[in-house]
């Protein structure tokens, strides 16, 4: 592989992203599902790759070198996405954040821990004994549904290291199921909520206009170009902001290597249990990004960080990640494990729907539907799906759903949905076994339910 082939592979991926955008503009069914252009681009590249077109026609439109380059991109881009999560965001007063979002944080943990319980139970009782699947499959629902395509693809190396390489492809496939079912079932739940008068504005549901469906804005509503926090003669603002993100990743890498070293000279040799060599970089990169932001808040007198520009870099990395992950998806793995894949999909969907209908009214002290539908969307198809469903359910902003959902991420994303616990779940199951993890997540689910009920009672008293 040469530098030229690497460069050409990136150019070709850019072409697919543009084609995906124009396909989305011209395809009403994709617009109604609110599919991101990167997902459409990845599916198109998958169809034209060796898994589908190459397999049936023998025509090799995408060379092995291109596929090899694309396979490495998710593991790199996920670090950019997570390192950028908190850079440029003012870290608010923790007490205030918890007062507003505490019940929603607890609901998120109930759903996520419950997904581990469902997955591990299915793995121990059905998938392992009847289909011979690796018990690590029990972690796939939370990794795919809450973590999404980015987390699923970012954990590919971890899956390989623990002897479950097919896990990454199954997780990416499950993430696609989660996105599609999250939107479809979420909109069906909102219609149900309207009929049952469970929403504040229960007479009408906010319908996104045509331009929003196509992923565009009116000219007068478009964001102004970056006025720049830095003089361009000093440094290009994009370079500076990318540099801040890279520093976060470097800090995360140092933290991870320090943890690996500490483990190797302390409890590792004594217990023969090693976790950190299997932990991916991206959750530590997120911590590195938080450290960068704290330093900037204290010493950056000129406020050189523009959160809008950080969002642009993060969004670009996520687009590349999703497109390349789907383009290199192994359909043969899903085909070989289709029944287990279907069982995990149905198990994850049923639990998440049940948790929303049963626990959200009992945990959330007010506006349970508008706030809970965001947690449902995030637990099925990542954060963007939750935001979409809340926009439909509360388009006029009559509830605190959007604000509490945003604050929730400070307590939630650090651990779940690709955070520290999600990243460590595979090593934990690998080292301690699925039964121990099932007991731990089961107890955790129960404790969060009890905590949520107590917190609601205090808020209403």
VENDAVEN-V962891 format. One record per residue. N is the residue number from 1. SS is DSSP state (@ for helix, = for strand, . for the rest). PHI is phi in whole degrees, -180 to 180 (none if undefined). PSI is psi in whole degrees, -180 to 180 (* if undefined). Layout:
<<N,SS,PHI,PSI> <N,SS,PHI,PSI>>
This chain:
<<1,.,none,132> <2,.,-111,168> <3,@,-62,-33> <4,@,-64,-43> <5,@,-67,-35> <6,@,-64,-47> <7,@,-62,-43> <8,@,-64,-37> <9,@,-62,-40> <10,@,-69,-40> <11,@,-62,-42> <12,@,-66,-37> <13,@,-64,-39> <14,@,-60,-40> <15,@,-61,-44> <16,@,-64,-37> <17,@,-64,-41> <18,@,-67,-45> <19,@,-61,-41> <20,@,-60,-39> <21,@,-63,-45> <22,@,-73,-30> <23,@,-64,-42> <24,@,-62,-42> <25,@,-62,-35> <26,.,-98,7> <27,.,-125,99> <28,@,-58,-37> <29,@,-64,-38> <30,@,-67,-36> <31,@,-65,-42> <32,@,-64,-30> <33,.,-84,-7> <34,.,55,43> <35,.,-74,137> <36,.,-70,150> <37,@,-60,-33> <38,@,-64,-34> <39,@,-69,-41> <40,@,-63,-43> <41,@,-62,-43> <42,@,-64,-41> <43,@,-65,-39> <44,@,-63,-45> <45,@,-65,-36> <46,@,-63,-44> <47,@,-62,-39> <48,@,-83,-6> <49,.,-87,-172> <50,.,-68,-20> <51,.,-73,-29> <52,.,-120,-76> <53,@,-62,-44> <54,@,-64,-35> <55,@,-71,-38> <56,@,-87,-36> <57,@,-103,-18> <58,.,77,1> <59,.,-87,126> <60,.,-99,91> <61,.,-80,-31> <62,.,-117,118> <63,.,-72,161> <64,@,-58,-32> <65,@,-64,-40> <66,@,-64,-46> <67,@,-62,-39> <68,@,-62,-43> <69,@,-64,-46> <70,@,-62,-34> <71,@,-64,-27> <72,@,-84,-19> <73,@,-66,-44> <74,@,-57,-42> <75,@,-65,-26> <76,@,-86,-46> <77,@,-67,-31> <78,@,-62,-30> <79,@,-68,-39> <80,@,-64,-44> <81,@,-60,-48> <82,@,-78,-34> <83,@,-65,-28> <84,.,-87,-5> <85,.,-56,-42> <86,.,-116,-1> <87,.,-71,127> <88,.,88,1> <89,.,-104,126> <90,.,-67,121> <91,.,-73,111> <92,.,-80,176> <93,.,-63,122> <94,@,-62,-39> <95,@,-62,-43> <96,@,-65,-43> <97,@,-61,-44> <98,@,-67,-38> <99,@,-60,-38> <100,@,-83,-40> <101,@,-111,-3> <102,@,-51,-52> <103,@,-61,-35> <104,@,-71,-35> <105,@,-61,-47> <106,@,-62,-43> <107,@,-60,-41> <108,@,-61,-41> <109,@,-70,-36> <110,@,-61,-46> <111,@,-65,-46> <112,@,-68,-48> <113,@,-63,-37> <114,@,-64,-33> <115,@,-65,-36> <116,@,-66,-42> <117,@,-60,-47> <118,@,-63,-47> <119,@,-63,-45> <120,@,-69,-36> <121,@,-64,-46> <122,@,-62,-38> <123,@,-65,-45> <124,@,-74,-37> <125,@,-92,-26> <126,@,-126,-57> <127,@,-66,-46> <128,@,-72,-50> <129,@,-71,-34> <130,@,-100,-25> <131,@,-120,-1> <132,.,66,25> <133,.,-79,152> <134,.,-62,131> <135,@,-58,-17> <136,@,-62,-16> <137,@,-60,-20> <138,@,-63,-19> <139,@,-92,-6> <140,@,-68,-33> <141,@,-62,-51> <142,@,-67,-41> <143,@,-59,-43> <144,@,-83,-47> <145,@,-74,-50> <146,.,-85,-40> <147,.,-75,-36> <148,@,81,-173> <149,@,-59,-38> <150,@,-63,-49> <151,@,-66,-42> <152,@,-60,-45> <153,@,-72,-36> <154,@,-66,-23> <155,.,-91,8> <156,@,-56,-47> <157,@,-63,-37> <158,@,-64,-44> <159,@,-59,-41> <160,@,-65,-43> <161,@,-66,-29> <162,.,-96,10> <163,.,81,26> <164,.,-132,60> <165,.,-62,-30> <166,@,-71,-13> <167,@,-60,-37> <168,@,-65,-45> <169,@,-66,-40> <170,@,-64,-40> <171,@,-66,-41> <172,@,-64,-41> <173,@,-62,-43> <174,@,-64,-35> <175,@,-64,-38> <176,@,-65,-43> <177,@,-59,-42> <178,@,-63,-44> <179,@,-62,-50> <180,@,-65,-50> <181,@,-70,-31> <182,@,-61,-45> <183,@,-69,-50> <184,@,-64,-50> <185,@,-70,-37> <186,@,-61,-45> <187,@,-66,-38> <188,@,-63,-40> <189,@,-65,-38> <190,@,-64,-42> <191,@,-61,-40> <192,@,-63,-42> <193,@,-64,-37> <194,@,-65,-45> <195,@,-65,-35> <196,.,-93,7> <197,.,57,44> <198,.,-98,-6> <199,.,-101,156> <200,.,-60,-51> <201,.,-99,82> <202,.,-91,6> <203,.,-91,-25> <204,.,-150,150> <205,.,-109,133> <206,.,-64,124> <207,.,-105,121> <208,.,-61,141> <209,.,-75,175> <210,@,-62,-41> <211,@,-64,-39> <212,@,-64,-41> <213,@,-60,-36> <214,.,-82,-4> <215,.,79,34> <216,.,-130,168> <217,.,-124,152> <218,.,-61,149> <219,@,-56,-41> <220,@,-73,-15> <221,@,-100,2> <222,.,-78,146> <223,.,-66,143> <224,.,-67,149> <225,.,-58,153> <226,.,-58,122> <227,.,-77,-10> <228,.,78,128> <229,.,-86,-4> <230,.,-138,148> <231,.,-71,131> <232,.,-63,-24> <233,.,-69,-24> <234,.,-78,-57> <235,.,-163,141> <236,.,-61,126> <237,@,-54,-38> <238,@,-61,-40> <239,@,-64,-42> <240,@,-63,-46> <241,@,-70,-37> <242,@,-63,-36> <243,@,-63,-42> <244,@,-60,-43> <245,@,-64,-42> <246,@,-63,-37> <247,@,-62,-42> <248,@,-59,-42> <249,@,-66,-42> <250,@,-63,-42> <251,@,-62,-44> <252,@,-60,-40> <253,@,-64,-42> <254,@,-63,-45> <255,@,-60,-44> <256,@,-64,-44> <257,@,-68,-34> <258,@,-65,-42> <259,@,-65,-40> <260,@,-62,-42> <261,@,-67,-45> <262,@,-61,-44> <263,@,-62,-36> <264,@,-71,-19> <265,@,-113,0> <266,.,-120,-104> <267,@,-75,-19> <268,@,-57,-58> <269,@,-64,-28> <270,@,-75,-40> <271,@,-104,-13> <272,.,59,28> <273,.,-113,118> <274,.,-123,117> <275,.,-104,-44> <276,@,-68,-28> <277,@,-62,-19> <278,@,-99,-6> <279,.,-81,128> <280,.,-71,170> <281,.,-77,-31> <282,@,-62,-36> <283,@,-67,-32> <284,@,-73,-32> <285,@,-64,-35> <286,@,-63,-44> <287,@,-64,-40> <288,@,-60,-40> <289,@,-65,-39> <290,@,-62,-42> <291,@,-64,-40> <292,@,-60,-45> <293,@,-64,-41> <294,@,-64,-40> <295,@,-66,-43> <296,@,-64,-40> <297,@,-62,-30> <298,@,-87,-36> <299,@,-117,-12> <300,.,-84,88> <301,.,-68,-25> <302,.,-99,6> <303,.,49,60> <304,.,-78,-4> <305,.,-96,128> <306,.,-110,110> <307,@,-60,-31> <308,@,-62,-39> <309,@,-72,-38> <310,@,-59,-43> <311,@,-60,-39> <312,@,-64,-45> <313,@,-64,-44> <314,@,-62,-43> <315,@,-64,-40> <316,@,-63,-44> <317,@,-62,-40> <318,@,-68,-38> <319,@,-61,-46> <320,@,-63,-41> <321,@,-61,-52> <322,@,-65,-45> <323,@,-63,-45> <324,@,-71,-35> <325,@,-66,-45> <326,@,-69,-36> <327,@,-64,-28> <328,.,-107,14> <329,.,-63,135> <330,.,-90,102> <331,@,-69,-26> <332,@,-65,-34> <333,@,-64,-45> <334,@,-66,-40> <335,@,-62,-43> <336,@,-68,-24> <337,.,-122,37> <338,@,-64,-45> <339,@,-65,-49> <340,@,-58,-38> <341,@,-62,-43> <342,@,-66,-41> <343,@,-63,-45> <344,@,-64,-40> <345,@,-61,-50> <346,@,-65,-40> <347,@,-61,-45> <348,@,-65,-42> <349,@,-65,-48> <350,@,-61,-44> <351,@,-64,-44> <352,@,-68,-40> <353,@,-64,-45> <354,@,-60,-45> <355,@,-62,-39> <356,@,-66,-49> <357,@,-70,-39> <358,@,-90,-45> <359,@,-90,-35> <360,@,-55,-46> <361,@,-66,-27> <362,@,-86,-23> <363,@,-100,-42> <364,.,-84,127> <365,.,-74,-26> <366,.,-153,157> <367,.,48,46> <368,@,-61,-34> <369,@,-72,-50> <370,@,-62,-37> <371,@,-78,-41> <372,@,-69,-31> <373,@,-66,-27> <374,@,-68,-42> <375,@,-65,-39> <376,@,-60,-48> <377,@,-62,-43> <378,@,-65,-34> <379,@,-81,-7> <380,@,-112,-36> <381,@,-148,39> <382,@,66,-180> <383,@,-61,-41> <384,@,-59,-37> <385,@,-66,-41> <386,@,-61,-43> <387,@,-63,-41> <388,@,-60,-48> <389,@,-66,-37> <390,@,-67,-35> <391,@,-63,-39> <392,@,-71,-43> <393,@,-75,-30> <394,.,-137,58> <395,.,-65,-23> <396,.,-94,2> <397,.,64,40> <398,.,-85,-4> <399,.,-127,165> <400,.,-83,19> <401,@,-58,-48> <402,@,-65,-42> <403,@,-67,-46> <404,@,-68,-33> <405,@,-65,-41> <406,@,-65,-45> <407,@,-65,-33> <408,@,-55,-36> <409,@,-62,-27> <410,@,-63,-36> <411,@,-91,-21> <412,@,-97,-52> <413,.,-70,-19> <414,.,-66,-26> <415,.,-118,-42> <416,.,-110,173> <417,.,61,36> <418,.,108,-3> <419,.,-80,-159> <420,@,-61,-45> <421,@,-69,-43> <422,@,-58,-46> <423,@,-66,-33> <424,@,-86,-10> <425,@,-62,-41> <426,@,-65,-50> <427,@,-60,-36> <428,@,-66,-45> <429,@,-65,-39> <430,@,-63,-39> <431,@,-86,-39> <432,@,-108,-10> <433,.,95,154> <434,@,-68,-32> <435,@,-66,-44> <436,@,-61,-41> <437,@,-68,-37> <438,@,-62,-44> <439,@,-62,-45> <440,@,-63,-49> <441,@,-70,-32> <442,@,-65,-46> <443,@,-63,-41> <444,@,-61,-42> <445,@,-61,-46> <446,@,-62,-44> <447,@,-64,-39> <448,@,-68,-37> <449,@,-62,-47> <450,@,-62,-44> <451,@,-61,-41> <452,@,-64,-41> <453,@,-65,-41> <454,@,-67,-43> <455,@,-64,-40> <456,@,-64,-42> <457,@,-61,-40> <458,@,-67,-40> <459,@,-69,-31> <460,@,-88,-13> <461,.,-83,*>>
